[in-house]
Amino acid sequence: MNYWNEPLVIAQKSYPRFVGGPLDGITDSPFRQLVRTFGTQSLLYTEMRHAACIAPGGVAARRALRFEPYERPLNFQLAAGDTHAIAQALERIHAVGVDLIDLNVGCPARNVIHSGCGSALMADVPRLKEILLYLARHTPVPFTVKIRAGFKEQNAADVAQLVQDCGASALAIHPRLQTQKFQGRPDYALAAQVKRAVTIPVLLSGNVVNWTTAQMAYQETGVDGFLIGRGLWSRPWKLHELQEQSQGRDYTVNVALRVQTALRHLEYNLAHYGSPGLYMFRKFLPLYIQGVAGAATLRAQLMVSESVEQVREGLLRVAQ
């Protein structure tokens, strides 16, 4: 078997091995639409959203649940500290149609763990089990789970077995403790231990940013796929690039493609958010023009511009 020629299979559905991970404030609907212009088959995760924000409806819920059909296959990532809000949240999510539900048991952010969600659940296994069993009974689509190495201490292998026993179809691991946030080298030996502990597919999250690191990560862990998060930021072609390179084909992104992609991203933002889309685009702009001649001066101008047309014209000058 040639690993790189075989698909990732989750709940009897096949996907490329490189998956678009959740990144709050980055992998929103406009960005996922942009990723789809480079490939239609990869599984994409939504941004993480708390069940308590989805359940009551309102503006935040409508925005989180608004996406284009062609963004699918889509895995909606949910955070929850108990089962109280999950029922209504699941009802709203399934009404718009997604392919999988993902429970976040890995987020290290202070506000998330203080609400008893994210990686805090790895320190409260009985409560995690209650939530997992609830999902198994009440979601009509397969569910997956994203975990960390542990909260303050490593327990990823034990939690992975629980996740499997409770009916999850796959899990992703970011092999750092909550206390490490995103610092230091991920513990790939632990990821390999998790892979050996379960039979469901295991995805690796953490420091896979190019083909070289993907090869190394596979050799060290034997995982079934790769959840690409920070490597996607302002690089919506990254999943396609990795897939092409895994098949022995070269893939080069030139300045013209970067500018074309940035312009399309701006238009998607404006269509989705209205005028605030310009300001939300600013977090992506520096990376799109990074390394081009005059980038520093142009960045200083465009990052404060209130004019959509000025931003368009500035980007077009880069490509000339």
PAVOTI-382681 format. One line per field, with one value per residue (C-alpha): x, y, z; residue in three letters. Coordinates in Angstrom, 1 decimal, m for minus. Each point is the difference from the previous one (the first is absolute). Layout:
<sites>
X	(X/...)
Y	(Y/...)
Z	(Z/...)
rest	(ALA/...)
</sites>
This chain:
<sites>
X	(0.0/1.2/m1.1/m0.1/m2.1/m2.6/m2.9/m0.8/m3.2/m2.4/m3.3/0.3/0.6/3.2/2.0/3.5/2.4/0.5/m3.0/m0.8/0.1/m1.9/1.7/m2.1/m0.4/1.7/m1.8/m3.4/m2.4/1.8/3.3/m1.5/m1.5/3.5/1.5/m2.7/1.3/3.1/m1.7/m3.5/0.7/1.9/m1.8/m0.2/m0.7/m2.0/1.3/m0.8/m3.3/m1.5/m3.2/m1.4/0.5/m1.7/m2.9/m1.9/0.3/0.7/2.5/3.1/m1.8/m1.2/3.4/1.6/m2.5/0.1/2.1/m0.1/m1.0/3.2/2.1/m1.0/1.2/m0.1/0.7/m1.6/2.1/m1.9/1.1/m2.0/0.6/m3.2/m3.0/m2.5/0.4/1.0/m3.4/m1.2/3.4/0.0/m3.5/1.0/3.3/m1.7/m2.7/2.6/1.7/3.5/1.9/1.5/m0.1/3.3/0.3/2.9/1.9/3.2/m0.3/2.4/m1.4/m0.6/m3.6/m0.9/1.5/m1.5/m3.4/0.8/0.5/2.8/3.1/m1.5/m2.1/3.1/0.4/m3.7/m0.4/m3.4/m1.5/1.7/m1.5/m3.5/0.3/1.4/m2.8/m2.5/1.4/0.0/m3.7/m1.2/2.0/m1.3/3.4/3.4/1.9/3.7/2.1/3.0/2.2/3.4/2.8/m1.9/m0.9/2.8/1.1/0.1/m3.0/m0.6/0.2/m2.6/m2.3/0.4/m1.2/m3.0/m0.8/0.0/m2.1/m2.6/m0.5/2.1/0.9/3.4/2.2/2.6/2.8/2.1/2.8/0.7/m1.3/m2.4/2.7/2.3/m2.6/1.8/3.5/2.7/0.2/m3.1/0.5/m0.2/0.9/m3.2/m2.0/1.4/m1.1/m3.5/0.0/0.9/m2.6/m3.1/m1.3/m1.9/1.8/2.4/0.9/3.1/m0.3/3.1/3.0/m0.8/0.4/1.6/0.8/3.2/m1.6/m2.9/2.3/2.0/m3.2/m1.4/3.3/0.0/m3.7/m1.7/m3.1/m2.8/m0.1/1.0/m2.0/1.5/m0.9/2.6/1.6/m3.2/0.1/0.0/1.0/m3.3/1.8/1.9/m2.1/0.2/3.7/0.6/m2.2/1.8/3.4/m1.0/m0.6/3.4/m1.2/1.6/m2.2/1.1/m1.9/1.2/m0.7/m2.8/m1.9/0.4/m1.4/m2.9/m0.8/0.2/m2.4/m2.4/0.2/m0.8/m3.1/m1.2/0.4/m2.0/m2.8/m0.2/0.5/m0.8/2.2/1.7/1.4/2.8/1.2/m0.2/2.1/2.9/1.2/0.7/1.5/3.6/0.6/m1.4/2.6/2.8/3.4/m1.1/1.9/m1.3/m2.2/0.8/m1.1/m3.0/m1.1/0.3/m2.3/m2.6/m0.3/m1.6/m1.9/m3.7/m0.5/m0.7/1.1/3.3/0.7/m0.9/2.3/2.8/m0.2/m0.1/3.2/1.8/m0.8/1.3)
Y	(0.0/3.5/2.1/3.3/m1.5/m1.4/2.2/0.9/m1.9/1.3/m1.7/m1.7/3.2/0.8/3.2/1.2/m0.5/3.8/1.6/3.6/0.6/2.4/3.4/2.6/3.2/m1.5/m3.0/1.7/m0.5/2.4/m1.7/m3.4/1.1/1.1/m3.4/m1.6/1.9/m2.2/m3.3/m1.4/m3.3/0.9/m0.1/3.4/0.9/3.1/2.4/m1.2/1.2/m0.5/m1.9/2.6/2.6/m2.1/m1.3/3.3/1.2/3.7/1.8/m2.0/m3.3/1.1/1.1/m3.3/m2.0/1.9/m1.7/m0.9/m3.5/m0.5/0.4/m3.6/m2.5/1.9/m0.9/2.4/0.5/0.4/0.8/m1.0/m0.3/m2.0/m1.4/2.7/2.1/m2.7/m1.2/3.3/0.7/m3.4/0.7/3.3/m1.4/m3.0/2.2/1.7/m3.2/m1.1/m3.2/m0.5/1.5/0.6/0.4/2.2/m1.4/1.7/3.8/1.5/3.5/1.4/1.1/m3.4/m2.1/2.3/m0.9/m3.7/m0.6/m0.9/m1.6/0.4/m3.0/m2.2/0.7/m1.1/m3.3/m0.9/3.3/m0.6/m3.5/1.4/2.4/m2.6/m2.4/2.7/0.8/m3.7/m0.2/3.3/0.9/m1.5/0.4/m1.5/1.9/0.6/1.4/2.2/m0.5/1.2/m1.9/0.7/2.9/0.4/m3.7/m2.3/m2.4/0.1/m3.7/m0.7/2.7/m1.2/m3.5/1.6/2.1/m3.2/m2.0/2.8/m0.4/2.7/m0.6/1.7/2.1/2.7/0.6/3.1/m1.6/2.9/0.6/2.8/1.8/m0.1/1.8/m0.1/0.2/m2.6/m3.0/m2.2/m3.4/m2.2/m3.1/0.6/0.3/m3.4/m1.4/1.3/m1.5/m3.4/0.3/0.2/m1.4/3.1/2.4/2.4/3.5/1.9/3.7/2.1/1.3/m1.7/2.9/m1.4/m3.3/m0.5/0.2/m2.1/m2.9/0.3/0.1/m3.2/m1.8/0.8/m0.6/m2.2/2.1/m0.2/3.7/3.5/2.9/3.2/3.1/2.8/m1.2/1.0/3.7/2.1/m3.2/m1.4/m2.0/m2.0/m3.1/m0.3/0.7/m2.8/m2.4/0.7/m0.4/m3.2/m1.3/1.0/3.1/3.5/2.8/3.6/3.1/3.1/3.7/0.2/m2.9/1.4/3.4/m1.7/m2.0/3.0/2.0/m2.9/m0.3/3.7/m0.5/m3.0/1.9/3.0/m2.4/m1.8/2.8/3.2/3.0/m1.5/m2.6/2.5/0.3/m3.8/m0.4/1.9/m2.9/m1.9/2.7/0.1/m3.7/0.3/2.6/m1.2/0.0/2.1/3.2/2.9/m2.2/2.0/3.3/m1.4/m1.9/3.3/1.7/m2.7/m1.2/3.4/0.7/0.5/m0.4/m3.4/1.5/1.2/m3.5/m1.6/2.4/m0.5/m3.8/0.3/2.1/m2.9/m2.3/2.4)
Z	(0.0/m0.9/2.9/m1.9/m2.8/2.4/1.3/3.6/0.8/2.7/0.6/m3.4/m1.9/m1.7/0.1/m0.8/2.9/0.4/1.9/0.5/3.8/2.1/0.7/1.8/m1.9/m3.1/m1.4/m0.3/m2.9/m2.5/0.7/m0.5/m3.3/m1.0/0.9/m2.2/m3.0/0.2/0.7/0.7/1.8/3.2/3.3/1.6/3.6/1.0/2.7/3.5/1.3/3.5/0.2/2.3/m2.7/m2.7/2.0/0.5/m3.6/m0.4/m2.2/1.1/m0.6/m3.4/m1.0/1.2/m1.9/m3.2/m2.7/m3.6/m1.0/m1.9/3.2/0.8/1.0/3.2/3.6/2.5/3.1/3.2/3.5/3.0/3.7/0.7/m1.9/0.8/m3.1/m2.4/m1.0/m1.4/m1.6/m1.8/m1.3/m1.5/m1.4/m1.6/m1.5/m2.2/m0.9/0.9/m0.5/3.5/3.4/1.9/3.8/0.9/3.0/m0.8/0.0/2.5/0.1/3.5/m0.6/m1.5/2.8/2.7/m1.4/0.4/m3.7/m2.3/1.6/3.5/m0.8/m0.2/3.8/0.6/m1.7/1.5/m1.3/m3.4/m0.1/0.7/m2.9/m2.4/0.7/m0.4/m3.4/m1.0/0.8/m1.5/m3.1/m3.3/m1.6/1.1/2.6/0.5/2.9/0.2/3.1/1.4/1.7/3.2/2.3/2.5/m0.4/m2.9/m0.3/m3.8/m0.5/2.7/m1.3/m3.6/1.1/1.7/m3.1/m2.0/2.5/0.0/m3.7/m1.7/m3.6/0.1/2.3/m0.5/2.4/0.6/2.1/2.3/3.6/0.6/1.9/m3.1/m2.1/m3.4/1.3/m0.4/m2.2/m0.1/1.6/m3.0/2.1/1.9/m3.2/m1.1/3.3/m0.5/m3.5/1.4/2.7/m2.3/m3.2/m1.2/m2.3/1.8/m1.4/1.0/0.8/0.6/m2.0/m3.3/m2.3/m3.2/m1.7/1.8/3.4/m1.1/m1.0/3.2/2.1/m1.7/0.5/3.7/0.7/m2.6/0.2/m2.6/m0.9/0.8/1.3/m1.5/2.0/0.2/m3.2/m1.8/1.2/m3.2/m1.9/m1.1/m2.6/2.7/0.0/m3.8/0.1/2.5/m1.9/m3.3/1.6/1.7/m3.5/m1.2/m1.9/0.4/1.1/m0.1/1.2/m1.8/0.8/m2.6/1.6/3.5/m1.1/m1.9/3.1/2.3/m2.3/m0.1/3.8/0.4/m2.2/1.9/3.3/m1.3/m1.3/3.4/2.5/m2.0/0.6/3.2/m2.3/m1.0/3.6/0.5/m3.1/1.6/2.1/m3.3/m2.1/1.3/m0.7/m3.5/m0.9/2.2/m1.8/m3.1/m0.9/2.0/2.3/3.2/m1.5/m1.7/3.2/2.0/m2.5/m0.5/3.6/0.9/m3.2/0.3/m3.8/m1.6/m3.3/1.4/1.4/m3.4/m1.9/2.5/m0.4/m3.8/0.0/1.7/m2.9/m2.7)
rest	(MET/ASN/TYR/TRP/ASN/GLU/PRO/LEU/VAL/ILE/ALA/GLN/LYS/SER/TYR/PRO/ARG/PHE/VAL/GLY/GLY/PRO/LEU/ASP/GLY/ILE/THR/ASP/SER/PRO/PHE/ARG/GLN/LEU/VAL/ARG/THR/PHE/GLY/THR/GLN/SER/LEU/LEU/TYR/THR/GLU/MET/ARG/HIS/ALA/ALA/CYS/ILE/ALA/PRO/GLY/GLY/VAL/ALA/ALA/ARG/ARG/ALA/LEU/ARG/PHE/GLU/PRO/TYR/GLU/ARG/PRO/LEU/ASN/PHE/GLN/LEU/ALA/ALA/GLY/ASP/THR/HIS/ALA/ILE/ALA/GLN/ALA/LEU/GLU/ARG/ILE/HIS/ALA/VAL/GLY/VAL/ASP/LEU/ILE/ASP/LEU/ASN/VAL/GLY/CYS/PRO/ALA/ARG/ASN/VAL/ILE/HIS/SER/GLY/CYS/GLY/SER/ALA/LEU/MET/ALA/ASP/VAL/PRO/ARG/LEU/LYS/GLU/ILE/LEU/LEU/TYR/LEU/ALA/ARG/HIS/THR/PRO/VAL/PRO/PHE/THR/VAL/LYS/ILE/ARG/ALA/GLY/PHE/LYS/GLU/GLN/ASN/ALA/ALA/ASP/VAL/ALA/GLN/LEU/VAL/GLN/ASP/CYS/GLY/ALA/SER/ALA/LEU/ALA/ILE/HIS/PRO/ARG/LEU/GLN/THR/GLN/LYS/PHE/GLN/GLY/ARG/PRO/ASP/TYR/ALA/LEU/ALA/ALA/GLN/VAL/LYS/ARG/ALA/VAL/THR/ILE/PRO/VAL/LEU/LEU/SER/GLY/ASN/VAL/VAL/ASN/TRP/THR/THR/ALA/GLN/MET/ALA/TYR/GLN/GLU/THR/GLY/VAL/ASP/GLY/PHE/LEU/ILE/GLY/ARG/GLY/LEU/TRP/SER/ARG/PRO/TRP/LYS/LEU/HIS/GLU/LEU/GLN/GLU/GLN/SER/GLN/GLY/ARG/ASP/TYR/THR/VAL/ASN/VAL/ALA/LEU/ARG/VAL/GLN/THR/ALA/LEU/ARG/HIS/LEU/GLU/TYR/ASN/LEU/ALA/HIS/TYR/GLY/SER/PRO/GLY/LEU/TYR/MET/PHE/ARG/LYS/PHE/LEU/PRO/LEU/TYR/ILE/GLN/GLY/VAL/ALA/GLY/ALA/ALA/THR/LEU/ARG/ALA/GLN/LEU/MET/VAL/SER/GLU/SER/VAL/GLU/GLN/VAL/ARG/GLU/GLY/LEU/LEU/ARG/VAL/ALA/GLN)
</sites>
